């Protein structure tokens, strides 16, 4: 749907206003609108442009939640942690099954190899026990594809043959994981399905004020964050309830209503680097623990690449300027060299990088945040009618959306009849004979790019090439497609020659600044 001026929303009242159009906010809006609630979804940036687009992209099987920490006794001493871990693992398994069965176009299967050494923190019996529990929790779900490989069989596998100290290798746990090939598109599909059902959906729409109404409800002051040829507009709307799904910005949004609202978020920064390994490695992933006892992956990626990550460092910097740094890249290279020294990867082999911050649940007992997803009733902050969600991973966003809709339903009835939602992957229509935007990536045509420009609210080339058509995540990050793309949509977006030149320069600057890609002179 084409973007309408923000002023058309002025004075409207909604059942629920959702702040933050990442994967959890979009899912909340979709499930609420389907349940019969009139819903507003806004984000101060683009759909899915924050943490949703910068994750490890793994549709996990829940194994990570069952890792107890420094000691197996952690779960014994803290049984509630074990219950939470099992619950989160079950969420992950349910999400995995649903995504594979209902939206298989958005995921791909990968062989995950977990090497276990004689000096590993976890013994083979512990891994077997963890998979036994996952098998119980996964009853009726998509196969885990789990088996234990003997040392000789494991060392014959691509990538695994290069692991450290093969003489200490006892076994390898091989299992199937899935990868979100294009998480931003999942956010867009979800948000636009909410719009199809009648939700008001807008990106680049900032919440400038959040004021409680009497006796109940909330007033939101909205403002355009950018000028998309309509000037900077504003609107004031009301909502009976508010869902704060702003991710790493959650505390800032709560602060609009109550400056002393309690802290909900602990952010940890995750950096990934893209490299090229030999072709025989393309379907294999190695996952292990780094020397800080945290997970590290080497995962197959687009165009025959792999990516290595993530880092796990506390982040309290600017949430609007999250970038990979050279020290973080060096740290990843050192840890990968310790895990897989035979690969021989150096800094010159890094093609590009990305960084994001996980909006984990703040927990004083867990310095790097609690990974258990929580829905917070902000009434305990004097903000009755506001719910916040923390630590909601990409993989279980549909469960999160349903749970948020359920939390609203427990507090108020819907104003309209329910309607069916759709989890189907949204396709951009094509035209016969329309040329490909990039010859080496024939899957995206000029016609599809133009349709996205007309109907999906992009503001710039980054929005188009990364989130609307997905070309930005290729080996060259579509640096050569910036000029042709800008000219192809200029008439739709009202770009003159000066704006085209600025868009192309801005896109290349984005690649260099946010992804450390060398754009050269071409």
C-alpha positions in Angstrom: 0.0 0.0 0.0 1.3 3.5 -0.9 2.3 5.7 2.0 -0.3 8.2 3.1 0.5 11.4 5.0 0.9 11.0 8.7 -1.7 13.7 9.3 -4.4 11.2 8.2 -3.9 9.4 11.5 -4.4 12.5 13.6 -7.2 12.1 16.1 -7.7 8.4 15.5 -8.2 6.0 18.4 -6.9 2.4 18.4 -7.3 -0.5 20.7 -3.6 -1.1 20.8 -0.5 0.9 19.6 2.6 -1.2 19.0 5.9 0.8 19.2 8.7 -0.9 17.4 8.4 -2.7 14.0 11.0 -5.3 14.5 10.1 -9.0 14.4 8.3 -9.1 17.7 6.4 -5.8 17.2 5.3 -6.8 13.7 4.2 -10.2 15.0 2.3 -8.6 17.9 0.5 -6.2 15.4 -0.3 -9.2 13.1 -1.8 -11.3 15.9 -3.7 -8.4 17.5 -5.3 -7.3 14.3 -6.2 -10.9 13.5 -7.8 -11.2 16.9 -10.1 -8.2 16.2 -8.1 -5.3 17.9 -7.7 -2.1 15.9 -3.9 -1.8 15.8 -1.3 0.8 15.1 2.3 -0.3 14.3 5.0 2.4 14.2 8.8 2.5 14.1 11.2 5.4 14.1 13.3 3.6 11.5 12.6 1.0 8.9 10.8 -2.3 9.4 13.2 -4.9 10.8 16.2 -2.6 10.5 17.5 -3.1 14.1 18.4 -6.3 16.0 16.1 -8.4 13.8 18.4 -7.9 10.8 21.7 -8.3 12.6 21.3 -11.6 14.5 23.1 -15.0 13.9 20.1 -15.9 11.8 19.7 -19.3 13.4 16.3 -21.0 13.7 17.6 -23.0 16.7 16.5 -26.2 18.2 16.7 -25.0 21.8 20.0 -26.7 22.6 21.6 -23.4 23.7 19.0 -22.8 26.4 19.9 -26.1 28.0 23.6 -25.1 28.5 23.7 -24.6 32.3 26.6 -22.1 32.4 29.9 -22.6 34.1 28.8 -25.8 35.9 26.3 -28.6 35.6 25.3 -27.7 39.2 23.9 -24.4 38.1 20.6 -25.9 37.2 20.5 -28.0 40.4 21.1 -24.9 42.5 18.7 -22.8 40.5 15.8 -25.1 39.4 13.8 -22.1 38.2 16.5 -21.4 35.6 16.1 -25.0 34.4 12.4 -24.6 34.1 12.9 -21.3 32.2 15.5 -23.0 30.0 13.2 -25.9 29.2 10.3 -23.5 28.4 12.5 -21.4 26.1 13.7 -24.6 24.4 10.2 -25.7 23.8 9.3 -22.3 22.3 12.3 -22.7 20.0 11.3 -26.2 18.9 7.7 -25.2 18.3 8.8 -22.1 16.3 11.2 -24.3 14.3 8.5 -26.7 13.3 6.0 -24.1 12.4 8.5 -22.1 10.3 9.8 -25.1 8.4 6.3 -26.4 7.7 4.5 -23.1 6.9 7.1 -20.7 5.6 9.8 -23.0 4.3 10.8 -20.5 1.6 12.4 -18.3 4.3 14.7 -20.9 5.9 17.4 -23.4 4.7 18.7 -26.5 6.4 22.3 -26.7 7.6 24.4 -29.5 9.1 25.6 -28.4 12.5 28.7 -30.1 13.9 29.5 -29.8 17.6 32.9 -31.3 18.4 33.4 -32.8 21.8 37.0 -33.2 23.1 38.5 -35.0 26.0 38.9 -31.7 27.7 35.6 -30.1 26.7 33.3 -28.6 29.3 30.5 -30.9 28.3 31.0 -34.7 28.1 29.3 -36.8 25.5 26.7 -38.1 28.0 25.6 -34.5 28.7 25.0 -33.8 25.1 23.1 -37.0 24.7 21.0 -36.1 27.7 20.3 -32.6 26.3 19.2 -34.1 23.0 17.1 -36.7 24.8 15.2 -33.8 26.6 14.9 -32.0 23.3 13.4 -35.1 21.8 10.7 -35.2 24.5 10.0 -31.5 24.1 9.9 -31.8 20.3 7.5 -34.7 20.1 5.7 -34.4 16.7 8.0 -31.7 15.5 10.5 -31.3 12.7 13.2 -33.9 13.0 16.3 -32.9 15.0 18.5 -35.0 12.6 20.7 -35.8 15.6 23.4 -38.5 15.7 26.8 -38.9 17.3 29.7 -39.4 15.0 32.8 -41.3 15.8 36.2 -39.5 15.7 37.3 -41.0 12.3 33.9 -40.4 10.7 33.8 -36.8 11.9 37.3 -36.0 10.7 36.3 -37.0 7.2 33.7 -34.2 7.1 34.4 -30.8 5.4 35.4 -28.1 7.9 35.5 -30.5 10.8 38.7 -32.0 9.5 40.4 -28.7 10.3 39.4 -28.5 14.0 42.0 -28.1 16.7 43.8 -31.0 18.5 42.2 -33.8 16.5 43.9 -36.3 18.7 41.7 -35.1 21.6 38.5 -35.3 19.6 36.1 -37.9 21.1 33.0 -37.4 19.0 31.0 -34.9 17.1 27.2 -34.3 17.6 25.7 -33.8 14.2 22.3 -32.3 14.1 20.1 -30.2 11.7 19.5 -26.5 12.3 17.8 -24.0 10.0 18.9 -20.6 9.0 16.8 -17.5 8.4 18.1 -16.6 5.0 16.4 -13.2 5.0 15.0 -12.1 8.4 14.2 -8.6 7.3 11.8 -10.0 4.7 10.0 -12.0 7.4 9.4 -8.8 9.3 8.1 -7.1 6.2 5.8 -10.1 5.4 4.5 -10.0 8.9 3.9 -6.2 9.1 2.2 -6.0 5.7 -0.1 -8.9 6.6 -1.2 -6.8 9.6 -1.8 -4.0 7.2 -3.7 -6.3 4.9 -6.1 -7.0 7.8 -6.6 -3.3 8.5 -3.8 -2.3 10.8 -2.2 1.2 10.4 1.4 0.4 9.7 4.1 3.1 9.3 7.9 3.1 9.4 10.0 6.2 10.0 7.4 7.4 12.4 8.8 8.4 15.8 6.9 8.5 19.1 7.7 11.9 20.4 5.4 11.7 23.4 3.6 9.1 25.5 1.0 10.5 27.9 -1.4 8.6 30.2 -5.1 9.5 29.8 -7.7 9.5 32.5 -9.3 7.2 33.6 -7.3 4.9 31.2 -5.6 4.8 27.9 -2.7 6.6 26.3 -2.0 9.5 24.0 0.9 9.2 21.6 2.4 12.1 19.7 3.9 11.0 16.4 6.2 12.7 14.0 7.8 11.8 10.7 11.4 10.8 11.2 12.3 11.7 7.6 10.8 13.7 4.8 9.5 11.3 2.1 8.3 14.1 -0.2 5.4 15.0 2.0 7.2 17.3 4.5 7.6 16.5 8.2 4.1 15.6 9.4 2.8 15.0 12.9 -0.3 13.4 14.5 -1.7 12.7 17.9 -3.5 9.3 18.4 -5.0 7.5 21.3 -4.8 3.8 22.3 -6.4 1.8 25.1 -3.2 -0.1 25.4 0.4 0.2 24.3 2.9 -2.5 23.6 6.5 -1.4 23.8 8.4 -3.7 21.4 11.2 -1.3 20.7 14.0 -3.7 21.4 17.2 -2.0 22.6 15.2 1.3 22.7 12.6 -0.1 25.2 13.9 1.8 28.2 14.0 5.0 26.2 10.4 4.6 25.1 9.2 3.8 28.6 11.1 6.9 29.7 8.8 9.1 27.6 5.9 8.1 29.9 7.9 7.9 33.1 11.5 9.1 33.2 12.3 7.0 36.3 10.7 3.8 34.9 12.7 0.7 35.9 15.4 -0.7 33.6 14.2 -3.6 31.5 17.0 -4.1 29.0 20.6 -5.3 29.1 22.2 -5.1 25.7 24.9 -7.4 24.5 26.7 -6.7 21.2 27.1 -9.5 18.6 29.5 -9.1 15.7 29.7 -11.4 12.7 32.2 -11.6 9.8 31.7 -13.1 6.3 34.4 -15.2 4.7 34.8 -17.6 1.8 35.8 -21.2 2.5 36.3 -24.0 -0.1 33.1 -25.2 -1.9 32.9 -28.5 -0.2 32.2 -26.7 3.1 29.1 -24.9 1.9 26.6 -27.1 3.7 28.5 -27.5 6.9 28.6 -25.5 10.1 30.9 -25.9 13.1 29.7 -24.7 16.5 31.6 -24.8 19.7 32.5 -22.8 22.8 35.0 -20.0 22.6 37.6 -19.5 25.3 35.2 -17.3 27.2 32.8 -20.3 27.4 30.3 -18.8 25.0 29.1 -20.1 21.7 30.9 -19.5 18.4 29.6 -20.5 15.0 31.0 -20.8 11.5 27.8 -20.9 9.4 27.2 -21.3 5.6 25.9 -18.1 4.0 24.8 -16.7 0.7 26.9 -17.0 -2.5 28.9 -19.8 -1.1 30.2 -17.8 1.9 30.3 -18.6 5.6 30.0 -16.2 8.5 31.7 -16.4 11.9 30.3 -15.1 15.1 29.1 -13.9 17.4 30.8 -11.7 20.0 29.1 -11.4 23.4 30.0 -8.0 25.0 28.0 -5.7 27.1 26.9 -2.6 25.1 25.8 0.7 26.6 26.7 2.9 23.6 24.5 4.7 21.1 21.8 2.3 20.0 21.5 4.2 16.7 25.1 3.7 15.8 26.0 0.0 16.3 28.9 -1.0 14.1 31.6 -3.7 14.0 35.1 -2.6 15.1 38.5 -3.9 14.1 39.3 -5.2 17.7 36.0 -7.2 17.6 37.0 -8.7 14.2 40.4 -9.6 15.4 38.9 -11.3 18.4 36.6 -13.4 16.2 39.5 -14.3 14.0 41.6 -15.4 17.0 38.8 -17.5 18.4 38.1 -19.1 15.0 41.7 -19.9 14.6 41.6 -21.6 18.0 38.5 -23.6 17.0 39.4 -24.4 13.3 43.2 -23.6 12.9 43.3 -25.6 9.6 41.1 -23.1 7.8 43.9 -20.5 7.9 41.6 -17.5 7.9 43.3 -14.0 8.2 42.0 -10.4 8.3 42.4 -10.1 4.5 39.9 -12.9 4.0 37.1 -11.0 5.8 34.7 -9.7 3.1 32.4 -7.7 5.4 30.9 -7.7 8.9 27.8 -6.7 10.7 26.9 -5.9 14.3 23.7 -5.8 16.4 22.7 -5.6 20.1 20.5 -8.2 21.7 17.7 -6.7 23.8 18.0 -9.1 26.7 16.1 -9.0 29.9 17.8 -7.0 32.6 18.5 -9.2 35.6 21.0 -8.1 38.3 21.9 -11.8 38.9 23.0 -12.2 35.3 25.5 -9.5 34.3 25.1 -10.2 30.5 21.4 -10.3 30.6 18.8 -13.0 30.9 17.9 -14.8 27.6 14.4 -15.8 28.9 11.8 -13.9 27.1 9.5 -11.8 29.3 6.4 -9.7 28.9 6.5 -6.9 31.5 3.3 -5.3 32.8 4.4 -1.7 33.3 1.6 -1.2 35.8 4.3 -1.7 38.5 5.9 1.4 37.1 2.6 3.4 37.3 2.1 2.8 33.5 -1.1 0.8 33.6 -2.0 -0.5 30.1 1.6 -0.7 28.8 3.3 -4.0 28.1 7.0 -4.4 27.2 8.7 -7.4 25.7 12.4 -8.3 26.3 14.7 -11.0 25.1 12.3 -12.1 22.3 14.5 -14.0 19.8 13.8 -14.0 16.1 13.1 -17.7 16.0 10.1 -17.6 18.4 8.5 -14.3 17.2 5.2 -15.9 16.3 4.9 -17.4 19.8 5.7 -13.9 21.1 3.1 -12.3 19.0 0.4 -14.8 20.1 1.4 -14.3 23.8 1.3 -10.5 23.5 -2.2 -10.7 21.9 -3.2 -13.1 24.7 -1.9 -10.6 27.3 -4.0 -7.9 25.8 -7.1 -10.2 25.6 -6.7 -10.9 29.3 -7.2 -7.1 29.9 -9.7 -6.0 27.3 -12.0 -7.4 24.7 -11.4 -6.7 20.9 -13.6 -4.1 19.2 -14.2 -6.2 16.0 -14.5 -9.8 14.8 -11.4 -11.9 14.4 -10.1 -12.7 10.9 -7.5 -15.2 9.6 -3.9 -14.1 9.4 -1.3 -15.5 6.9 2.2 -16.7 7.6 2.8 -17.1 3.8 5.9 -15.6 2.3 5.0 -12.5 0.4 6.3 -12.4 -3.2 7.0 -9.3 -5.2 5.1 -9.5 -8.5 7.2 -9.6 -11.7 6.6 -8.6 -15.3 7.6 -10.7 -18.3 10.8 -9.6 -19.8 11.8 -7.3 -16.9 15.6 -7.4 -16.7 17.5 -8.4 -13.6 18.9 -5.6 -11.5 22.2 -7.4 -11.2 23.2 -9.9 -13.9 25.0 -12.2 -11.4 21.9 -12.3 -9.2 19.0 -12.9 -11.6 16.4 -13.5 -8.9 15.5 -9.8 -8.6 14.2 -7.8 -11.5 13.6 -4.1 -12.1 9.9 -4.7 -12.0 10.1 -6.2 -8.5 12.2 -3.4 -7.3 9.7 -0.8 -8.6 6.8 -2.6 -7.1 8.6 -2.6 -3.7 9.2 1.1 -4.1 5.6 1.8 -4.8 4.0 -0.4 -2.1 6.4 -1.1 0.8 7.4 2.4 2.2 11.1 2.5 1.5 13.0 5.7 2.2 16.4 5.0 0.7 18.5 2.5 -1.2 19.5 0.6 2.0 15.8 -0.1 2.6 15.3 -1.3 -0.9 18.4 -3.4 -1.5 18.7 -5.0 2.0 15.2 -5.3 3.3 12.8 -5.2 0.2 14.7 -7.3 -2.3 17.6 -8.8 -0.3 20.4 -8.1 -2.7 22.4 -6.3 0.0 23.4 -9.5 1.7 25.3 -10.9 -1.4 29.0 -11.2 -1.6 29.5 -7.6 -2.9 26.5 -6.3 -0.9 25.1 -5.0 -4.2 27.5 -2.1 -4.4 27.4 -2.1 -8.2 23.6 -2.2 -8.1 23.1 1.1 -6.2 23.2 3.3 -9.3 20.9 1.2 -11.5 18.5 0.7 -8.5 18.3 4.4 -7.8 17.6 5.3 -11.4 15.0 2.5 -11.7 12.9 3.9 -8.8 13.6 7.6 -9.1 10.3 8.5 -10.7 8.3 6.6 -8.1 10.2 8.1 -5.1 10.5 11.6 -6.6 14.3 11.5 -6.8 16.0 14.0 -9.1 19.6 13.6 -10.4 21.1 15.2 -7.2 19.1 12.9 -5.0 20.1 9.9 -7.1 23.8 10.8 -6.7 23.3 11.3 -2.9 21.6 7.9 -2.6 24.3 6.1 -4.4 27.0 7.8 -2.3 25.0 7.2 0.8 24.6 3.5 0.1 28.3 3.0 -0.5 29.1 5.0 2.7 26.7 2.7 4.6 28.5 -0.4 3.3 31.9 1.0 4.4 30.7 2.4 7.7 28.3 -0.3 8.9 29.8 -3.4 7.3 33.4 -2.4 6.7 33.1 -3.4 3.1 35.7 -2.0 0.7 33.6 -0.4 -2.0 36.6 0.5 -4.1 36.0 3.0 -6.9 33.5 0.9 -8.9 
